[in-house]
């Protein structure tokens, strides 16, 4: 029995064997054009675990029959990179596949840069981190950046079927019979991670004894046992976590309560109460705002309750807050109005404070004409009087644009309209 893992044995040997990532390797797409033109450029492949970054890098080198060497930016030393450069000189060209490229330290980076400049080395860096966040600009600027996506269930099914048929590198020499629901479980529970799916199938194939007919019979129960350690795919320190936080807020903003609760569940599984708490309070004021002003205090109360009781019970007040925020009317009018005012200020559109509004609580203010013509609103009917408040240069500027998305802001809109009408008369 080949002792190498099935996922390693089933790595593609050329670009045509790559499963998924059609946005990069399909006919006419960027990487496919590189191979067709026989001009492989340095690149960074980034994406979640199990999406085939290292496998793709190897397949690209093999497609062009260019010698390649795989190193790890963390565990391999500068000396190993010096050996790679010597091999490049010997062969005339070398593809250096560098796993964990975001962990490349300055000494190794400084060593590699001139060889990348001279095209003696073609670097294919692989990382699960966002290169804009984690990779030094000196390396990043010399590489094309390509994002790999999680495989779909259909793509994982295709890869599993290929592994089950392949007699050279796969499991084709084992008489395997697998129930459809077991096969579906492998494809679904891997959550887009092909390596996890292949590891699960391999464990099932080698750990399940043959039945009396000489078959390895894999049931759903066996599949669930073999995939039990692959139930969730991101943690609170990874780039994927920020994608989930983004989807969480956008789902609440979009009033999709089911999606909002789904992403809340993923954040709870990651155990990041701090990020959930901060995001909920922000959402209450940014996205709900004046359409439901009580959403802010209630969200804060739910957050404080969750922080006090901790998980797993914290999920209960959080679920209440998320459901209310998702189903509340939405308004961003208040902070958008402030942003418009800030934009004017930062662009020099501020002007002089009108004299009647200036501070008059000091000796000599009257001599300077400060506050002389100020009209005290409480002395007038309904505590309102028409007078200029904005600087003269922007006196007709309107920042606040009310939204009629909730009873509270509808009432504000009526007041706002009445004041505007009285000003114009």
C-alpha positions in Angstrom: 0.0 0.0 0.0 1.3 3.5 -0.9 2.0 5.3 2.4 1.5 8.7 0.9 -1.9 10.3 1.7 -4.6 9.9 -1.0 -4.8 13.7 -1.3 -1.1 13.9 -2.2 -1.3 11.0 -4.6 -4.3 12.5 -6.4 -2.7 15.8 -7.1 -3.1 16.9 -10.8 -0.1 16.4 -13.0 -1.2 19.1 -15.5 -3.5 22.0 -15.8 -6.3 19.9 -17.5 -6.6 17.7 -14.4 -7.3 20.6 -12.0 -10.7 20.3 -10.5 -12.5 23.6 -9.8 -11.0 27.1 -10.1 -12.4 27.5 -13.7 -12.1 31.3 -13.3 -8.3 30.8 -13.5 -7.7 27.6 -15.5 -10.6 27.3 -18.0 -9.9 28.0 -21.7 -9.2 31.6 -22.2 -8.7 32.5 -18.5 -5.5 34.1 -17.2 -3.5 31.1 -16.0 -4.6 28.9 -18.9 -3.3 31.7 -21.3 0.0 31.7 -19.4 0.4 27.9 -20.0 -0.6 28.2 -23.6 1.9 31.0 -24.2 4.5 29.0 -22.2 5.2 32.2 -20.1 4.7 31.3 -16.4 4.9 34.4 -14.3 5.5 34.6 -10.5 2.2 34.5 -8.6 0.6 34.3 -5.2 -2.2 31.7 -4.9 -4.4 32.5 -1.9 -7.6 30.9 -0.6 -9.0 28.6 2.1 -7.4 25.3 3.1 -8.0 22.4 0.7 -8.7 24.5 -2.4 -5.7 23.1 -4.2 -3.1 25.9 -4.1 0.0 23.7 -3.9 -1.5 21.2 -6.2 -2.2 23.9 -8.8 1.3 25.2 -8.4 2.8 21.8 -9.1 0.5 21.2 -12.0 1.5 24.4 -13.6 5.2 23.6 -13.4 4.5 20.1 -14.8 2.4 21.4 -17.6 5.4 23.4 -18.9 7.9 20.7 -17.9 9.8 23.2 -15.8 11.8 21.8 -12.8 10.2 22.7 -9.6 11.0 22.6 -5.9 8.6 23.0 -3.0 9.7 24.7 0.2 7.9 26.1 3.3 8.6 29.7 4.3 8.4 28.8 8.0 10.3 25.5 8.3 12.8 25.8 5.5 16.0 27.9 6.0 17.7 30.5 3.8 20.2 27.7 3.0 17.4 25.7 1.3 16.6 28.7 -0.9 20.2 29.0 -1.8 20.1 25.4 -3.0 17.0 26.2 -5.0 18.9 29.1 -6.7 21.8 26.8 -7.5 19.3 24.3 -9.1 17.8 27.1 -11.1 21.2 28.0 -12.4 21.8 24.4 -13.3 18.5 23.9 -15.1 18.3 27.5 -16.5 14.9 27.9 -14.8 13.1 26.7 -11.7 9.6 27.1 -10.2 9.9 27.7 -6.5 6.7 26.7 -4.8 6.6 28.4 -1.4 4.0 27.3 1.1 3.1 29.7 3.9 4.5 32.5 1.8 3.0 35.1 4.1 5.5 34.0 6.8 8.5 34.8 4.7 11.0 36.7 6.9 13.0 39.7 5.7 16.3 37.8 5.3 14.7 35.2 3.0 12.8 37.8 1.2 15.9 40.0 0.6 17.7 36.9 -0.8 14.9 35.9 -3.2 14.1 39.4 -4.6 17.0 39.7 -7.0 16.4 36.2 -8.4 12.8 37.0 -9.0 13.9 40.2 -10.8 16.2 38.3 -13.1 13.5 35.6 -13.8 15.9 32.9 -12.7 13.3 31.8 -10.2 9.6 31.8 -10.9 7.9 32.0 -7.5 4.5 30.5 -6.8 3.6 31.4 -3.3 0.7 29.6 -1.5 -1.2 31.0 1.5 -4.5 31.0 3.3 -4.0 34.6 4.2 -5.2 37.7 2.3 -2.0 38.8 0.5 -3.0 42.5 0.8 -3.0 42.0 4.6 -0.1 39.7 5.1 2.5 39.7 2.3 5.3 42.3 2.2 4.7 44.8 -0.7 8.1 44.1 -2.1 7.1 40.5 -2.8 3.5 41.3 -3.6 4.4 43.8 -6.3 6.4 41.3 -8.2 3.7 38.7 -8.3 0.3 38.2 -9.8 -2.4 37.6 -7.2 -4.9 34.8 -7.8 -7.7 33.9 -5.4 -8.8 30.3 -5.2 -12.3 29.5 -4.1 -13.8 26.7 -2.1 -14.8 23.8 -4.3 -18.5 23.2 -4.9 -20.1 19.9 -3.8 -20.3 18.9 -7.4 -16.6 19.5 -7.9 -15.8 17.5 -4.7 -18.0 14.7 -5.9 -16.1 14.7 -9.2 -12.8 14.5 -7.4 -14.0 11.7 -5.1 -15.2 9.7 -8.1 -11.9 10.1 -9.8 -10.1 8.9 -6.7 -12.3 5.9 -6.3 -11.7 4.9 -10.0 -8.0 5.5 -10.2 -6.0 2.3 -9.8 -2.6 3.8 -9.9 -2.8 6.6 -7.4 -6.3 6.3 -6.0 -8.5 3.6 -4.4 -9.4 1.8 -7.6 -7.7 -1.4 -6.5 -10.1 -1.7 -3.5 -13.6 -3.1 -4.0 -15.6 -0.3 -2.5 -19.3 0.0 -2.3 -20.6 3.3 -0.9 -24.1 4.3 -0.2 -25.3 7.5 -1.9 -26.0 9.3 1.4 -22.4 8.4 2.6 -21.0 9.7 -0.7 -23.1 12.9 -0.3 -21.9 13.3 3.3 -18.2 13.3 2.3 -18.9 15.9 -0.4 -21.1 18.1 1.8 -19.4 18.0 5.2 -16.0 18.9 3.8 -17.3 22.4 3.3 -15.4 23.0 0.1 -12.1 21.5 1.4 -11.1 18.7 -1.0 -8.2 17.5 1.1 -10.7 16.9 4.0 -13.0 14.9 1.7 -10.2 12.8 0.3 -8.8 12.1 3.8 -12.2 11.1 5.0 -12.8 8.7 2.1 -9.3 7.2 2.6 -9.8 6.6 6.3 -13.2 5.0 5.5 -11.6 2.7 2.8 -8.7 1.5 4.9 -10.5 1.2 8.3 -13.6 -0.6 7.1 -13.2 -4.4 7.0 -14.3 -6.3 4.0 -17.7 -8.0 4.2 -18.3 -11.6 3.3 -18.5 -10.7 -0.4 -15.1 -9.1 -0.3 -16.5 -5.6 -0.5 -15.6 -2.6 1.6 -19.1 -1.3 2.4 -19.2 2.3 3.4 -22.4 3.6 5.0 -23.5 7.0 6.2 -22.6 6.0 9.8 -19.0 5.2 8.7 -18.8 8.5 6.7 -20.0 10.5 9.7 -17.4 8.9 11.9 -14.6 9.6 9.4 -15.6 13.2 8.8 -16.4 14.2 12.4 -13.4 16.4 12.8 -14.3 18.5 9.8 -17.5 20.3 11.0 -16.4 24.0 10.8 -13.9 25.7 8.5 -12.8 29.1 10.0 -11.5 30.4 13.2 -11.5 33.9 14.6 -7.9 34.6 13.6 -8.3 33.8 9.9 -9.2 35.9 6.9 -12.4 33.9 6.4 -13.6 35.2 9.7 -13.7 38.8 8.4 -15.7 37.5 5.4 -18.2 36.0 7.7 -18.4 39.2 9.8 -19.0 41.1 6.5 -21.7 38.7 5.4 -23.3 38.9 8.9 -23.7 42.7 8.7 -24.8 42.7 5.1 -27.4 40.0 5.8 -28.9 42.1 8.7 -28.7 45.2 6.5 -30.6 43.3 3.8 -33.3 42.2 6.2 -32.6 38.5 5.6 -33.1 37.1 9.1 -32.3 33.5 8.1 -28.9 34.4 6.6 -28.3 36.7 9.6 -28.8 33.8 12.1 -26.7 31.5 9.9 -23.7 33.8 10.0 -24.3 34.5 13.7 -24.1 30.7 14.2 -20.8 30.6 12.4 -19.4 33.4 14.5 -20.6 31.6 17.7 -18.9 28.4 16.5 -15.7 30.4 16.1 -16.1 31.6 19.7 -15.7 35.3 19.0 -18.1 37.0 21.3 -16.1 40.3 21.1 -16.6 40.7 17.4 -20.2 39.8 17.5 -20.9 42.3 20.3 -19.1 45.1 18.6 -20.7 44.4 15.2 -24.2 44.3 16.6 -24.0 47.7 18.3 -22.5 49.2 15.2 -25.3 47.7 13.0 -28.0 49.0 15.3 -26.8 52.6 14.7 -25.4 52.3 11.2 -28.1 50.4 9.5 -31.2 50.7 11.6 -30.6 54.2 13.1 -33.6 56.5 13.2 -35.9 54.0 11.7 -35.9 52.2 15.1 -34.0 54.3 17.6 -34.6 51.8 20.4 -32.7 49.1 18.5 -29.4 50.6 19.7 -30.1 50.4 23.5 -31.7 47.0 23.1 -28.8 45.6 21.1 -26.4 46.9 23.8 -28.5 45.3 26.5 -28.4 42.0 24.6 -24.7 42.2 24.2 -24.2 43.0 27.9 -26.4 40.0 28.8 -24.4 37.7 26.5 -21.1 38.9 27.9 -22.3 38.3 31.5 -23.7 34.8 31.0 -21.2 33.6 28.4 -21.6 30.7 25.9 -23.5 28.6 25.3 -26.4 30.6 26.9 -25.1 33.8 25.3 -26.6 32.6 22.0 -30.1 33.3 23.4 -30.0 37.1 23.8 -27.8 37.3 20.7 -30.5 35.5 18.7 -33.1 38.0 19.9 -31.0 41.0 19.0 -30.1 39.7 15.6 -33.6 38.8 14.7 -34.9 42.3 15.7 -32.1 44.1 13.8 -32.7 42.0 10.7 -36.4 42.6 10.7 -36.3 46.3 11.8 -36.9 49.1 9.2 -33.6 50.4 8.0 -32.2 54.0 7.8 -28.7 55.3 7.4 -29.8 58.9 7.1 -28.2 60.2 10.3 -24.7 59.1 9.8 -24.8 59.8 6.1 -25.9 63.3 6.9 -22.9 63.6 9.2 -20.5 62.2 6.6 -21.8 64.8 4.1 -21.1 67.5 6.6 -17.6 66.1 7.3 -16.9 66.0 3.6 -17.7 69.7 3.3 -15.5 70.5 6.3 -12.6 68.5 5.0 -12.9 70.1 1.6 -12.7 73.6 3.1 -16.4 74.3 2.9 -17.0 75.5 6.5 -17.2 79.3 6.5 -17.6 81.7 9.3 -20.0 81.0 12.2 -22.8 83.6 12.0 -22.3 86.5 14.4 -25.6 86.0 16.2 -24.6 82.4 17.0 -21.1 83.3 18.4 -20.4 83.1 22.1 -21.6 86.3 23.9 -20.8 85.3 27.5 -17.8 87.4 28.0 -17.0 91.1 28.5 -16.6 92.9 25.3 -18.7 90.5 23.2 -21.4 93.1 22.6 -18.8 95.5 21.3 -17.7 92.9 18.8 -21.3 92.4 17.7 -21.4 88.8 19.0 -24.8 87.3 19.7 -26.7 90.6 19.3 -29.4 89.4 16.9 -29.8 85.9 18.3 -33.4 84.8 18.6 -34.1 82.4 21.5 -36.4 79.7 20.1 -38.2 79.0 23.4 -39.6 82.5 23.2 -41.5 81.7 20.1 -44.5 79.6 19.2 -43.7 75.8 19.1 -40.2 76.8 20.2 -39.1 77.6 16.6 -38.1 80.7 14.9 -36.7 81.2 11.4 -33.0 82.3 11.6 -29.8 81.4 9.9 -27.6 78.8 11.6 -25.2 77.6 8.9 -22.3 79.8 7.7 -23.4 82.2 4.9 -21.2 80.4 2.3 -23.2 77.2 2.8 -26.4 78.5 4.2 -28.6 76.5 1.8 -26.7 73.2 2.2 -28.9 70.3 3.2 -27.2 67.2 4.7 -30.1 65.3 6.3 -32.3 63.4 3.9 -35.0 61.5 5.9 -36.1 58.0 5.0 -39.7 56.9 5.4 -38.8 53.5 6.7 -40.1 53.6 10.2 -42.7 55.4 12.3 -40.1 57.4 14.2 -38.3 58.7 11.2 -41.6 59.4 9.4 -42.5 61.7 12.3 -39.1 63.3 12.0 -39.6 63.7 8.3 -42.9 65.6 8.9 -41.1 68.0 11.3 -38.3 68.4 8.8 -40.7 69.2 6.0 -42.7 71.6 8.0 -39.5 73.6 9.0 -38.3 73.7 5.4 -41.7 75.0 4.3 -41.7 77.7 7.0 -38.2 78.8 6.0 -39.2 79.2 2.4 -42.2 81.4 3.2 
